[in-house]
Amino acid sequence: MNVNVIVIVLFMTIIGMIAQPTFAQEFEEPNYTIRRGEVTDFKIDPITTSLTISLNPRANGELTITLPRDLIDAKIGSEDSDFIILMDDLEIFFFEETLTSSDRTITIPFGRFNSEIIIIGTQVFSQQAPLPTVTAQQLIDEKIISELESEIPEGKAKLLVFSNTEWSGALQASGFDYTEINGEGDITIIFGCETTLIRQGIFAAKLQKMTEGGYLKIVAIQNKIIMDQKSTEVEFAEVFINGNCVSGSGTGPGGGACLIATATFGSELAPQVQELREVRDNIVLNSRVGTAFMTGFNQLYYSFSPTIADWERQSPVFKEIVKMAITPLVTSLSILNYVDIDSEEEVLGYGIGVILLNVGMYFVAPAMILHSIRRKLI
């Protein structure tokens, strides 16, 4: 055999041995049945701990798939949690699931023009997702909610630092020059942050991880409102937050935490909570009418939301009831993230439309159903 051919064959063999574990991991296709369509491909992504399913629908149908737990799973600590399921990059909430000790079977409806389903868990091939762990994130969320419910002296604010490593940086706020701060692990700092008639109070904090591993998250709170927050897991990375101090009774137009949604969906990082925050910060608060609405809404919302969130943490049954109650509301509000709004009139129009939609879902439809049942009974 030609020497050049031998060299090329050996080279390609070596490249194949190196590349295969780097770019792909072999796995057996899960068992599934599909109505009115076909599955064209499966792909596992260990980085995002997700399974992508490519579809070729013929009409509206459904996919029933059995996922071995050693292929993909979703857990909070040792307890099962829900998969996040995206249909063409939009999260869906209406699917059926059956759990056993070895696998999870999911039935997912799809439409004629859908082409891709992504199932996101916390681990694939029995390998856990990287830090911060879900358990650590849960503890952070619970601490934030607890701090939001606590009283802070007038004119003061709190800087919450969450970390499992060493960090160092500085804090600056109205009334004093920057103060160097450093430490390891979690810490709470109370600082002056006050707005007067002649001066807008401001604050800023910049912290850096001093190690390669671990995570760092900082949150600024005043008058039961999150003013700003940032987090990182990148080695030796910095996090920077800043903003205006919240004056008076703390019922400003925005920036606060979605307490009920956070308690319901388990984390401030949950997609549902992120969508609500994006609607508020990027759409509602970018208009005068939206800002005026949020000012009044916050006065009402923060008068009862800490209590509801606390009840949810104490009672899983109550938490599920709240989840069923607010899921249609969250879904309807998320519509605003996918429309172009360029004027005050459009904000007002879409806002009224969403309000009327929710009135229909929560009041008109149940009333019509009850009326229909009553007529049949009579």
Residue, then its C-alpha position, 0 to 999 in steps of 0.5 A: m500500500n502507498v505510504n501516503v495513503i497509510v499516513i492519511v488513514l492513520f491521521m484520519t483515524i486519530i482525528g476521529m478518535i479525538a473528535q468523537p467524544t468532543f463533538a458527540q456522544e452516542f445514545e439510543e433514541p428514546n421510545y416514542t409514539i407520534r400522531r400525525g407527524e414524524v420525528t426526524d432527529f434527536k440531539i443531546d446538548p450536555i452544556t444546556t442539559s437539553l434534548t432537542i427533537s426535530l419534527n415533521p408534522r402533517a397536522n395538529g398532533e401529539l408526541t408521547i416520549t419515554l425519557p430514561r432518567d440516565l439520559i435526561d432528568a430534572k431534579i431539585g436536590s434529590e426531588d423531581s422537578d418539572f422539565i422546561i419544554l420549549m416549542d419552537d423557542l416558546e415555553i409551553f405549560f400544557f403537557e402530561e407527564t408520568l413518572t417512574s423510578s427509571d424514566r419519565t413519560i411526557t405527552i406533548p401536543f404540537g401544531r401543524f407548523n411546529s418543527e422543534i421541541i426542546i426538553i430542558g432538564t438539570q442533567v443529561f447522561s446522569q451528569q449534574a449541571p454546573l454550579p450554582t446548584v439548584t439547592a443553592q439557588q433555592l436558598i438564595d431566593e428564600k433569603i431574598i424573599s425573607e429580606l424583602e419582607s423585613e423592615i429597613p430603617e428609613g433612608k437605609a438600604k441593604l446589599l446582599v452578597f451571596s457566594n461560595t468563594e472569596w470576593s473583594g470590591a467597593l460600595q458607594a452610595s449617596g452621603f459617603d465616598y466609596t467603601e472597600i469591602n471584601g469577604e468570603g461567603d454570604i454577607t449583608i451590608i446596610f448602607g445609607c441610600e436616601t433621596t431628598l428634595i434637592r438630590q437624587g440618591i444613588f448607589a453603586a457596588k462592584l465586586q470581583k470573584m477572587t478564585e476561578g471556581g464558585y459563584l457570586k451574586i449581589v442584590a441591592i434592596q430598599n423599601k421591599i424592592i429589589m433595586d438591582q442585582k447581578s450574578t456570575e460564575v465566570e472565573f475572576a469575573e466582576v459584577f457591577i450594579n447601580g441605580n437610584c435610591v428608593s425614596g418615601s414609602g418604597t412604592g416607586p414604579g418598578g424594580g421590585a421582585c415578583l414575589i408571588a411568581t418567584a414563590t410559585f415557579g421556584s426561582e427568580l431565574a424561572p422563565q415565567v418570572q423572567e418574562l414578567r420582569e421583561v414585560r415590566d421593565n422593557i415595555v410597561l415602564n418605558s411609557r408614561v401611562g405604564t409608569a403611572f399604572m405601576t406606581g399605583f399597582n405596586q402600592l396594592y401588590y406589595s401590601f399582600s404579596p409577601t404574605i401570599a409568597d410566605w403561605e406558598r413556601q409553607s404549603p405545597v398544596f396552596k402553591e399548586i393552587v396559586k400556580m394554576a390560578i396565575t399561569p393563564l395570567v403569566t401566559s397572557l402577559s408574555i404576549l407583550n414580549y412578542v409584539d412591536i410597541d413604539s408609542e404610548e397609544e400602543v402601550l395603552g391599547y395592548g394593555i387594555g387588550v390584555i386586561l380584557l383578555n384576563v377579565g374574559m378568562y377569569f370572570v366571563a368564561p367561568a360565569m358563562i360555564l356556571h350559567s350553562i350548568r345552572r340552566k341544565l340543572i333547572 
